[in-house]
Amino acid sequence: MPNQRVLVFAYYFPPMGLSGVQRVSKFMKYLPDSGWQPHVITTGPTAYYAHDESLLTELEGRDIEIYRTEGKDPNSLLKDKGTVKMPREFVRKFLRKVSDTFFIPDNKQGWARQALALGRQLVTEHEFEAIFVSGPPFSAMMAAATLSKETGIPLVVDYRDLWFGNQFHFYPTLWHSTKHQQLERDVLSVASRVTVTNRRIKEHLVARYNFLRSDEVAIIPHGYDPDDFTGASPLPRNDAAFRLTYAGIFYDVVSPIPFFKAVRKVVTENPNINLDLQFVGLLRDEYKKVAKKYRIDSLITDHGYCEHRDSVRHLLSSDALWMMVGKTRNADTISSAKLYEYMASRKPLLVSVPEGTLRKDAQRYGAAWITDPDDVDAIATSIVEMYTAWKQGKLPKPNEDVIASHNRAHLTELLAKQFGMSARVI
């Protein structure tokens, strides 16, 4: 029996890199195993902070169709630039506020309009049993909802982050705030099923929209791809230092500065501790200057952005891994994909996050030191405790059941069930 077809709206998709791309791309990789053939509408060449061709290569040979269309969003207009440098943080925040003021719900509207036009064409050429869209960008949700309403094809909407109340969004006026709620309501009133990355997002949605039943919202957390770790070998080492690694980027309330302060405290008070701090991703020059200010720059190795498979090798060659998310509006709803890929490495973790989903999941993982994101003393104490346990060969082991529950192959089966529960009968 041929696979059922699902039409997918996905602006963030390989060869774009970074963790936000992987939730959808890994779903697409495994959906054919659950009886669904994805037809993915995504963007054409576009400027972005990171590109990773390996994420696209792993989709080759799978039962997937990919269609690319170019919008008129700022990234697409800069497509000839390829991989662009992330601006200084104060510049990025300013540009984000400008964008949030003039583009509602976001600055991907140009792409969303062209994606909708392509979607209208594709539904005349193929029979689709479902439409799937993941946000942000939320303009893609609007396009998918419009097509669902026009065609009657059931819509499954996936939230990687909150829409209204998003921790990073700027609402300059009450009108902006009201408009976002109205647009979100319009999309959810069309959706047959909703998937979210954690319980707190589900609670926000069900409480805000009284027509949305709890059983219509399924929790499908972030995860890891077992294929990324099968056969992956740690990078060779010939040092005797305690290697603590961060993989990813820093932006907004995700900042290395409290960690840098804590490291400075550790090496000042414990001169015999031998630390090796590895950064895999985008460590901007402004943060390197901060490290130099605290006189810890000699401890840092910055690898820059790596292909995902190489990033995994860096994780495996580490003694422990570190992540942070700062305090912000609705921080309890944040569900960083980084944590769950860290879990797959089975390394001890230093998790500096506020109360919420990430903290609870780190506690369930077991092999984690957990602190508030800005508690320099607690971070410093944790580093010393981790180092001591490492020297004694007593680093804790993680909970294997928790790790297994975040396998992306299994999580994709859960998504396929949502498609099945919403799919129209042809």
N, C-alpha and C positions, 0 to 999 in steps of 0.2 A: 504494500500500500504506500503510495507516495506521501511525502511529508506534507502537512498542512502549511500554508504560507502565512507569515506575519509580516506586515509592513512596519518598518522601524524608522523613526525620526531620531537621528543622533548627530548633533553638531560636533560634539567632542568624540572623535573616533580616529583610530590609527590612519596615517602615520603620526598624528599628534601623540605626544608622550604625556608623562605624569600620571598620577594615580587616578584622577578623575575620569580618564579615558577608559581605564581597565574594567570598570564594572560592566559597562555595556559591551565592550569588545569580548570579554570573557563569556558573557551570556551568549553572544552570537556564536562563539566557538563551540559551545556545548549544546545549544538548542537543537541542532540536527539529531543529536543522540536521543532526544526526547520527542522526536517526531515533528519538529517544526523547521521549516526552511525560512530563514530571515532574508528579507529584501530590505537593505539598509539604504536610506537616503541620508547622505552626509555632505560635508562641505568639500569643495575642490581645494586646490593649493591655497594655503593661508599662512600668514605670519603667526608664529606662536613661540612660546618660550622654550619649548623642547619638542623634538621630533624623534620618533623611534620606529624605524622601518621593521624591526624585528617583531613588533606587535602586529603589524600587517602581514608579515610573512607567515606567522603561525595560523592565520586564517585561510591560507591558500590550501586548496584541496578539500576544504569543507564545503558543505552544501549551502553556500551563502552567495547572494547577489548583492553587489555594492554599486550604488549610483551616486555620482558626485555632481553637485551643482554649486555655483558660486553666488554668494549673496553680496550685499553691499555694506556689510558690517565693517568696522575699522580693520579687523584682522585680514579680511579678504582683500581689502583695498591695498594692503601692504604685502600681498602675497609674494612679490618679487624679493622681499627681504628675507624670506625663509625663516630661519630661527632667529628671533630678535632677543635683545638683551632686556631683562626685566629692569624697569627704571628704579631709581631710588624710592624708598618706601613712601616718603612724603609726597613725591610726584605721583606715584601709583594711586595713593589714597585720594589725591586731588582729582585726578582723571576719573576715578571711579565715581566720585560725587558729581562731577559734571555729567557723566554718562547717566547716572541714576536720576538726575534732574530732568534731562531732556529725552531719554528713551525709556518708554514703559511698555513691557516689563523689563526690557534689557536692550542692549545694542545689537542683538542678533536678529532683529526684525526683518532686515533685508534678506538675510539667508532664509528665514522662516517662510517668507512669501514665496520665494523660488522653490523651496522644498514642498510647499503646499501645491504649487502648480505642477511639479513633477509627480507628486502623489496622486493628483487628479488624473494624470495621464496613465500612471501605472495601474490604477484600479480598473481602467478600461481594458487593460491587456492581461491581467491576471485575476484569479479569484483569491481574495484574502479573507481568512477567517478571523483575523484580529489585527489591530493596530497597536503598536507599543511605542511609547516615548518616555525618555528619562530626562529629568531636569535637575539643575539648570543646564542650558538656558530655558527660561519659562516661555519665551516666545515660541519655542518648538512645541511645547504643550498646547499652546493656542492653535497652532497650525494643525496638529494632529486631531484636536477636538473638533475643529471646523470640518475636516475631512470625514471624521466619524459621523458627525451630525448630517452631512450631506449624503453619505452612502449607507448609513445604517450598520457599518462594520464596527463591532464592539471595540472599545478603547480601553487599554490598560495603561495607567499612568504611574510612573516610577519616580519617587522623590529620593534623590541623594542628599538633599538639604531641604530645609523649610523654604517655601516661597514667601508668603507674607510672614514677616517677623524674622526673615533671614538674618543671621548674625552679622553679615557683612554689608547688608543693604542700607542705603541712605534714603530716608524719606524727608525731603525738604519741607513739605507742607502736608496738612491734613488731607488735601485732595489727592496727593500721591499715595498716601497710605490707603485711603478709601478705594482708589482706582485699582490698586494691586489686589485688594480683597475681592472686589467685584470680578476682576478677570479670573482669579483663582476659583471663585464660586462658579463662574460660567464653565470652566474646564471640568471641574469635579461633577457638575450636574450632568455632563455628558458621559463621563467615565463609567465603565461597567465594573472595573476593579481598580484598586489602588495598591501599589506596593511601596513600602518605606524601608529605610535602613535600620530603624530602631523604634522602640515602643514610645519614646517621648514624642517623636514626630507624629505617630499615629494618634496619640492622645490630643495633641494640638489640633489636628484636623477634625477629629470626631467631635471635640468640644466646640469648635468654631462653626462647623457646618452641620446643622441639625438634620439634614436630609441624608447624611453620610452614616451608614450603619457600621458598627464595629467589625462585623463579619465580612464587610466589603473591603477592608483594609488589611493587607497581609504584610507581616514583617519578614523581609528577606535581607539579612545583614550583609555587610561587606565581607569579603573573604580573600582567599588565596587560591592560585591555580596549582594543583599538585604537580603538573607537568613542569612548572618552573623550577621545582626543587628536585624532581627525580633526575638523578645523574649529575646534578650541579655539584661542582667541587669547590671547596674553599680556595681562595687565592693563597699562594704560598707565603709563608712568613718565616722570618729568621730573627725575630726580636723577642724580648722578654717582658714587654710592656702589657698592661691591661688595656685592651682595645675596646673603646666605646664608640659606637657608630650611629650617625644620624643619616637617614636617607630621605630626600625630599627637598622641599623649598621652604623658605620663610616669608611670610607675608602677614599683614594686619596684626592680629594678636598672636600669631605663631612666630615667636622671636627667640633667638638663641641667647639674648643678653642675660636673663637670670641664670642660665646654665653657665655662661662664661664667668659671671661673678662667683658662682659656686665653685667652679674649677679653680679660680684664683685663690679662694679661701682654702681649698683642699691642699694645693701645692705649697701655700704659705705656711700652713700649720702642720703639714706632713711632708717634709722635703724628700723623704725616702720613697714616696709613692711614685711609681713609674706609669704615667698615663700616656695613651696614644689615642687621640681624638680624630676620628675619620668622618668626613662629610662627603656624601654622595648625592649630588643633585645641584641645586643652585644656591651657593653661598655667596651673596653679593659682596662687592668691595666694601660697602659701608659696614658690614658685619666683620669683615676681616680687619678693618681699622679698629673696631671695638676690641677684638681679640688682642690686637697689638697693644692697645691702651692698657689692657689688664695683664700684659706681659705673659700671655699663654699661647701666642701665635706659633711658638716653636713646637708646641704639642700637637698642632693641627696639620692634617693632610687633607687638602681639598681636591677631590677627584673630578669635580664638575659633573655635568649630566652624563650618565652612562646609559647604554641600552639596558632594558629591564633585566635581561639574563645576566649581565655583568653586575648590576646592582644586587641581584640575589647572591652572587658569589661574594660580594663584599659583606653582606649580612652574615653569611656562613663562616667567613674568616674572622669574625669579631668575637670577643668574649662576652659582650653584652651590647644592647641596643637602647637608644634613648629617643623619646618623642615628647612633644609638648603641644598643648593648645591653651591659649590664654583665656582669661575671664572676659566674657562678652555677653551681649544680649542672647538669651536662649542658648547658652553654651551647653546646657544639658542635652540638647538635641543633636549636637555635633557627633558624627560617627566617622572618624577618619579611617580611610582604607589602610593607612600605614600600619595601624596597630595589628590588623589581622594578618597582614603579610609578615610582620615581625613574628607573630605567633608561629607561623609555619617554619621559621628558622629554629624554633625551640630554644632560643637563647633567653637568658635572663633579661628583664626589661626594666628600665627606669622610665616611669610614665608620670609626667608632670602635667596634670590636667585638673580642671575644676570638677565639682560634683556633676554626675550625669552618666550617660551611656558608656563613655570611654573608661571612666574610672571603675564602673561596675564590671565591665568585661575584662579589664586588667586584673581585677580581684579574682574573677573566675579563672583566669589563666593560671594564677597561682605563683609563678616564678617572676614576681614583679615587686619592685620598690615603687610606691606611689606617693606623690607629693602634690601640694598645690603648685600651680605653674610659676608663681612669683615668690615662693618660699625658698630663698637662697640658702638659708641654714639647713633646711630639711633636704634640699638637693645635695648639698655638700656632705651631709651625714650619710645619705644614701650611697653616694659614690664611695665613701670610705668603707662602708659596710660591704658593698659589692666587691670592692678590691680585696678586703680581708677574707671574704668567703672564697674568692677566686684563688688567692694564695694558699688557702687551706684545702682546696679541692672540694669545697662544700657549697658550691652554687646550687640553688634549688632547681628541681625539675618541674616542667609545666604539666598541666592537666591535659592528657591526650584526648579526652572526650571533648573538651572545649575546642581544641585545635580541629578535630575532625568535623565539628559542627559548622566550621567556616570554609569547608572545601567547596570551591566554586562549581565543580561538577554537580554536587548535591544541591547547591543553592539554585542552579539553573533548572533542575528538576522541579523545584518549588515554583519557579516562575512559569514553567510550562504548564503546571497545574492551574495557575491563574488564567493562562490563555484558554485552557480547556474549559474552565468554568464560565468564561465569558464568550467563547467562540460562537458565532452564529451557525445555524444549521443550513447548509447549502441545499 
